[in-house]
Amino acid sequence: MSASSDKFSDLAVRMSSAIVMIVVGVGAIWSGGFLFSGLVIAVCAALIWELLRMLGAAQPLALGLAGVGAASLVVAWVLPSNLSLLLLFVPAAAGVAVHPQHRALHAAFVVLIMVACMALLMLRTEGVAWILWLVAVVVATDVLGYFAGRIIGGPKFWPKVSPKKTWSGTAAGWVAAAVVGVLFIGVQGAGVEVVLYSVLLSMASQAGDVAESAMKRRMGVKDSSNLIPGHGGFFDRFDGMLGAAVILLPLMLLVGFPPILN
């Protein structure tokens, strides 16, 4: 088989996986309810498992802590009190207690995962449009940032951690997110604050991407796992989404997100 054929074979696998992810993701977002909640909880468990494996935990321990994470998220979501949000910190505390290696990395990333997943569950209760807004912000940030970085180039954002990212691409991502926010003012009847929130989430999305890249470089791994054929792991695909979603929880709790015009 030629090298060209090998490349096309890999492309077919990547495209097939992408189509499956899109169909499952869009279907769950549109349906909401148990289907969406179940998907978020499953992704939460997969992310924690990937993290523990990257940090050198044995398979049984990684699976066990993934189960703790999923169970904690379920209970925190079902209980009506905001005090239940404290349960989001249980998997991080449990991991620090039983896995002595890389405790700071473990605690930080597990809290990130748990808070982001809870925010996604809460955001879906505001309607499908706001989940689509979040996805649009992250995708626009990534896509426009990629092309602007390639076309404009210029100084690198953080060459030691992410050699391909440029300041031009980073700034272009903020502009793209602001445009998404402006569109939502007209389409969704949102307040003007949504533009600021869109840019804030864009920055958080980029931070999530850089944080995962830094962690993988430190651990000497290329992909977070091989759970998604042709794409690596869930962390590799959803690092930006995690970074953006984690900002949503304090927004919803503190400033009355989403901003809707009266």
C-alpha positions in Angstrom: 0.0 0.0 0.0 1.4 3.4 -0.9 1.9 6.3 1.5 -0.9 8.2 -0.2 -3.3 5.4 0.4 -2.3 5.3 4.0 -3.1 9.0 4.4 -6.5 8.6 2.8 -7.2 5.6 5.0 -6.6 7.7 8.1 -8.7 10.5 6.7 -11.6 8.1 6.3 -11.4 7.0 9.9 -11.2 10.6 11.1 -14.2 11.6 9.0 -16.2 8.6 10.1 -15.5 9.3 13.8 -16.3 13.0 13.2 -19.7 12.2 11.6 -20.6 9.9 14.5 -19.6 12.5 17.1 -21.6 15.2 15.3 -24.7 13.0 15.0 -24.6 11.8 18.6 -23.8 15.3 19.9 -26.5 17.2 17.9 -29.0 14.5 18.7 -28.3 14.7 22.4 -28.3 18.5 22.4 -31.6 18.7 20.5 -33.3 16.0 22.6 -32.1 17.2 26.0 -33.4 15.4 29.1 -31.9 12.0 29.9 -30.1 11.6 26.6 -28.2 14.9 27.0 -27.5 14.3 30.7 -26.4 10.8 30.0 -24.0 11.9 27.3 -22.4 14.6 29.5 -22.0 12.2 32.5 -20.4 9.5 30.2 -18.0 12.1 28.8 -17.2 13.3 32.3 -16.2 9.7 33.3 -14.2 9.3 30.1 -12.3 12.5 30.7 -11.4 11.6 34.2 -10.3 8.1 33.1 -8.1 9.7 30.4 -6.6 12.1 32.8 -5.7 9.5 35.4 -4.1 7.2 32.7 -2.0 10.2 31.4 -0.9 10.8 35.0 0.3 7.3 35.4 -2.6 5.7 37.4 -3.3 2.0 37.0 -6.3 1.0 35.0 -8.5 -0.1 38.1 -7.8 3.1 39.9 -8.5 5.2 36.8 -11.8 3.4 36.2 -12.7 3.7 39.9 -12.2 7.4 40.0 -14.0 7.9 36.8 -16.9 6.1 38.4 -16.7 8.4 41.5 -16.7 11.4 39.1 -19.8 10.2 37.3 -21.6 9.4 40.5 -20.8 12.7 42.1 -22.0 14.6 39.0 -25.3 12.7 39.0 -25.9 13.4 42.7 -24.9 17.0 42.4 -27.3 17.4 39.5 -30.2 15.7 41.1 -30.1 17.4 44.5 -31.9 20.7 44.5 -29.6 22.7 46.7 -26.6 24.8 45.6 -24.7 23.1 48.4 -24.7 20.0 46.3 -22.2 21.7 44.1 -19.6 20.9 46.8 -19.9 17.3 45.5 -18.1 18.4 42.4 -14.9 18.5 44.5 -15.2 14.9 45.8 -13.4 13.2 42.8 -10.5 15.6 43.1 -10.2 15.0 46.8 -10.5 11.2 46.3 -7.8 11.2 43.6 -5.4 13.2 45.7 -5.9 10.8 48.6 -5.3 7.6 46.7 -3.0 8.6 43.8 0.2 10.2 45.1 1.6 11.2 41.7 1.0 14.6 40.2 -1.5 15.6 42.8 -1.8 19.3 41.7 -2.4 18.4 38.1 -5.0 15.8 39.1 -6.9 18.1 41.4 -6.9 21.1 39.0 -8.0 19.1 35.9 -10.6 17.0 37.7 -12.2 20.1 39.2 -12.2 21.6 35.7 -13.9 18.6 34.3 -16.5 18.4 37.0 -17.4 22.1 37.0 -17.6 22.2 33.2 -19.9 19.2 33.0 -22.2 20.6 35.6 -22.3 23.9 33.7 -23.3 22.1 30.5 -26.1 20.3 32.4 -27.4 23.6 33.8 -27.0 25.5 30.5 -29.2 23.0 28.6 -32.1 23.8 31.0 -32.0 27.3 29.5 -32.9 25.9 26.1 -31.1 24.4 23.1 -30.1 27.8 21.7 -27.7 28.5 24.5 -25.8 25.2 24.1 -25.6 26.0 20.4 -24.2 29.4 21.3 -21.5 27.8 23.4 -20.6 25.4 20.7 -20.6 28.3 18.1 -18.3 30.4 20.3 -15.8 27.5 20.7 -15.9 26.4 17.1 -15.6 30.0 15.8 -12.7 30.7 18.1 -10.9 27.6 16.9 -11.6 27.9 13.2 -10.9 31.6 12.7 -8.0 31.4 15.0 -6.5 28.6 13.0 -6.8 30.3 9.6 -5.8 33.7 10.9 -2.7 32.2 12.5 -1.8 30.5 9.2 -2.5 33.4 7.0 -1.3 36.4 9.1 1.3 34.6 11.3 3.4 36.8 13.5 4.7 36.3 17.1 3.9 33.0 18.8 1.5 33.0 21.7 3.4 30.5 23.9 6.0 28.7 21.8 7.2 26.3 24.6 3.8 24.9 25.2 1.9 25.4 21.9 4.4 26.2 19.1 1.8 26.7 16.4 -0.4 29.2 18.2 0.1 32.9 17.3 -1.1 36.1 18.8 -2.9 36.9 15.5 -4.8 33.7 15.7 -5.6 34.2 19.3 -7.0 37.7 18.7 -8.9 36.5 15.7 -10.6 34.0 17.9 -11.8 36.8 20.2 -13.2 38.7 17.2 -15.0 35.6 15.9 -16.6 35.0 19.4 -17.7 38.6 19.5 -19.4 38.2 16.2 -21.2 35.1 17.5 -22.4 37.2 20.5 -23.7 40.0 18.2 -25.6 37.4 16.2 -27.3 36.1 19.3 -28.5 39.6 20.2 -30.6 39.5 17.1 -31.5 35.9 16.9 -32.1 35.0 20.6 -33.1 38.4 22.0 -30.1 38.4 24.2 -28.8 41.4 26.1 -25.6 43.1 24.9 -23.7 41.5 27.7 -23.6 38.3 25.6 -20.9 39.9 23.4 -18.7 40.3 26.5 -19.5 36.8 27.7 -18.7 35.4 24.2 -15.2 36.9 24.3 -14.7 35.8 27.8 -15.6 32.2 26.9 -13.4 32.5 23.8 -10.4 33.3 26.1 -11.3 30.5 28.4 -11.6 28.1 25.5 -8.1 29.0 24.3 -6.8 28.6 27.9 -8.3 25.1 28.1 -6.5 24.2 24.9 -3.2 25.5 26.1 -3.6 23.9 29.5 -4.2 20.5 28.0 -1.2 20.9 25.6 1.0 21.9 28.6 -0.1 18.9 30.6 0.4 16.4 27.7 3.9 17.8 27.1 4.8 17.4 30.7 3.6 13.8 30.7 5.2 13.1 27.4 2.0 11.9 25.6 0.7 12.8 22.2 -2.9 11.9 22.6 -5.0 11.7 25.7 -6.2 8.2 24.7 -7.3 6.2 21.7 -11.0 6.2 22.5 -12.0 8.1 19.4 -10.5 6.5 16.3 -8.4 8.9 14.3 -8.9 11.7 16.8 -7.2 10.5 20.0 -9.2 11.0 23.1 -12.0 13.1 24.5 -9.6 15.5 26.0 -8.0 16.1 22.6 -11.4 17.1 21.1 -13.1 18.9 24.1 -10.3 20.8 25.8 -11.5 24.1 24.4 -15.1 23.3 25.3 -14.1 22.4 28.9 -12.3 25.7 29.3 -15.2 27.7 28.0 -17.9 25.7 30.0 -16.0 26.1 33.3 -16.6 29.9 33.1 -20.4 29.3 32.8 -21.0 28.0 36.3 -20.0 31.2 38.1 -21.8 33.3 35.5 -25.0 31.4 36.0 -24.7 31.5 39.8 -23.5 35.1 40.2 -24.8 37.3 37.4 -28.0 35.7 36.2 -26.8 34.1 33.0 -28.2 34.0 30.3 -28.7 37.7 29.6 -32.2 38.1 28.1 -33.8 41.4 27.2 -37.0 42.3 29.1 
